[in-house]
């Protein structure tokens, strides 16, 4: 229906997360209707990503060898917070409550798909957590099936590292009402009472 | 929080239709996690758009001077269907019911913003509809506020062209039930009874 260039772009954009063929078509026509200059800006913004590398300690995106968090002298080097992805790290940083360092797993594992283990940084985490300064690892994966199985995997990886391992607290979210909380959340809230 | 390259990309992607900062962040990290080769493919797909031009008759995207619909000898050259944008044209083509030609306005006008008139192809439509072979113009704008005001604008533009002007039928959609139809739809269905 559309010229091959547009069909190809729709196809490419359909692979973006949460994007289906309909939204991809809207994006393609948005890009088509941009001026040459504006389209060049989009291309440049994407190209600039190749200047970005990963922090050699936490795997956060950075332009330096070691990122601004890992190289910050004021941060507590004895605690490592393990998250699934960089956006999770950002969420925790926004609380301004955590003063330790991070480690980004780069994904989740499923107990049913062994090959997932190659997609996350299990070996790298083991190595990092074995360094002398690390005393505690906080597992901060999501509270869903993938997050849970990833947490179990991380616990197994850390077994031989001799570090204290903890998990994020579970319970009612702020503003949460007992009437509307699901059973699992209430159970966690009871177990994790303080 | 993120390196400037990522912040800039998030900013650029936030301008895509229906995309907010959260989704733009997901897109940015999706692009960051692609291999250099895959990212190059995305860039090439966007760059290829500059090969695309617009049909000189209907303003549909095409690689030729006149698009495949406008140059199709079997199509009825006396009828012109005016749509807001190319995706609307595609929707009508999918019905395989319409055998005439098209004209893409390129946007909508609002009675409150006079400058919108420069963003749509009013002058070009007038010229096209004045050509001798054109006998009827079907206004196929959306059934919403912008579509309605654009339809009124198109009617005004066509006044002096001496062509028959019609509108898409309004009424219950296929599968629609009276119980759930809104008043305006029912009114249109009554007026447009056949």
HADDOCK unambig.tbl for C-alpha pairs under 7 A between the chains (distance, minus, plus):
assign (segid A and resid 3 and name CA) (segid B and resid 62 and name CA) 5.97 0.50 0.50
assign (segid A and resid 5 and name CA) (segid B and resid 45 and name CA) 6.95 0.50 0.50
assign (segid A and resid 5 and name CA) (segid B and resid 48 and name CA) 6.08 0.50 0.50
assign (segid A and resid 5 and name CA) (segid B and resid 49 and name CA) 6.35 0.50 0.50
assign (segid A and resid 8 and name CA) (segid B and resid 45 and name CA) 6.62 0.50 0.50
assign (segid A and resid 9 and name CA) (segid B and resid 45 and name CA) 5.14 0.50 0.50
assign (segid A and resid 9 and name CA) (segid B and resid 46 and name CA) 6.53 0.50 0.50
assign (segid A and resid 12 and name CA) (segid B and resid 42 and name CA) 6.45 0.50 0.50
assign (segid A and resid 16 and name CA) (segid B and resid 27 and name CA) 6.43 0.50 0.50
assign (segid A and resid 16 and name CA) (segid B and resid 30 and name CA) 6.96 0.50 0.50
assign (segid A and resid 17 and name CA) (segid B and resid 27 and name CA) 6.73 0.50 0.50
assign (segid A and resid 27 and name CA) (segid B and resid 16 and name CA) 6.44 0.50 0.50
assign (segid A and resid 27 and name CA) (segid B and resid 17 and name CA) 6.73 0.50 0.50
assign (segid A and resid 30 and name CA) (segid B and resid 16 and name CA) 6.96 0.50 0.50
assign (segid A and resid 32 and name CA) (segid B and resid 49 and name CA) 6.19 0.50 0.50
assign (segid A and resid 42 and name CA) (segid B and resid 12 and name CA) 6.45 0.50 0.50
assign (segid A and resid 43 and name CA) (segid B and resid 43 and name CA) 5.92 0.50 0.50
assign (segid A and resid 45 and name CA) (segid B and resid 5 and name CA) 6.95 0.50 0.50
assign (segid A and resid 45 and name CA) (segid B and resid 8 and name CA) 6.61 0.50 0.50
assign (segid A and resid 45 and name CA) (segid B and resid 9 and name CA) 5.13 0.50 0.50
assign (segid A and resid 46 and name CA) (segid B and resid 9 and name CA) 6.53 0.50 0.50
assign (segid A and resid 48 and name CA) (segid B and resid 5 and name CA) 6.06 0.50 0.50
assign (segid A and resid 49 and name CA) (segid B and resid 5 and name CA) 6.33 0.50 0.50
assign (segid A and resid 49 and name CA) (segid B and resid 32 and name CA) 6.19 0.50 0.50
assign (segid A and resid 62 and name CA) (segid B and resid 3 and name CA) 5.96 0.50 0.50
